[in-house]
Amino acid sequence: MTNKLTTDAQAIVILQKTLNDLQLQLTSSHKRILELTKDKTTAKEEIEKERQLLVELQTKYNNKQVETTDAIEDQIEDWPDLLDSRPEKRFKSTGEWS
């Protein structure tokens, strides 16, 4: 009987140590989960800021593209309707252009 009690007491001690180890692991796991949750929240905030920046840059790009297109169209409208690709000839005797 004494031998059985000693064996049972040793088993209880081992189970208590195992339980303490599991409690420590659980505590560490909870801490890590909290850290990961904070990191996830931070990452989401950073992604949202990046999205907002992207939208702003796309808007600026589109506005500049419209401005550039308008400026090019205005410049084209200012060009003469017909351009002669041949250079004008200069008369040697008078020095005037034809």
DAGIHU-V973242 format. One record per backbone hydrogen bond with DSSP energy under -1.0 kcal/mol. CO is the residue of the C=O (numbers start at 0). NH is the residue of the N-H. If there is no record, write none. Layout:
co->CO nh->NH
co->CO nh->NH
This chain:
co->0 nh->4
co->1 nh->5
co->2 nh->6
co->3 nh->7
co->4 nh->8
co->5 nh->9
co->6 nh->10
co->7 nh->11
co->8 nh->12
co->9 nh->13
co->10 nh->14
co->11 nh->15
co->12 nh->16
co->13 nh->17
co->14 nh->18
co->15 nh->19
co->16 nh->20
co->17 nh->21
co->18 nh->22
co->19 nh->23
co->20 nh->24
co->21 nh->25
co->22 nh->26
co->23 nh->27
co->24 nh->28
co->25 nh->29
co->26 nh->30
co->27 nh->31
co->28 nh->32
co->29 nh->33
co->30 nh->34
co->31 nh->35
co->32 nh->36
co->33 nh->37
co->34 nh->38
co->35 nh->39
co->36 nh->40
co->37 nh->41
co->38 nh->42
co->39 nh->43
co->40 nh->44
co->41 nh->45
co->42 nh->46
co->43 nh->47
co->44 nh->48
co->45 nh->49
co->46 nh->50
co->47 nh->51
co->48 nh->52
co->49 nh->53
co->50 nh->54
co->51 nh->55
co->52 nh->56
co->53 nh->57
co->54 nh->58
co->55 nh->59
co->56 nh->60
co->57 nh->61
co->58 nh->62
co->59 nh->63
co->60 nh->64
co->61 nh->65
co->62 nh->66
co->63 nh->67
co->64 nh->68
co->65 nh->69
co->66 nh->70
co->67 nh->71
co->68 nh->72
co->69 nh->73
co->70 nh->74
co->71 nh->75
co->72 nh->76
co->73 nh->77
co->88 nh->97
co->90 nh->94
co->95 nh->90
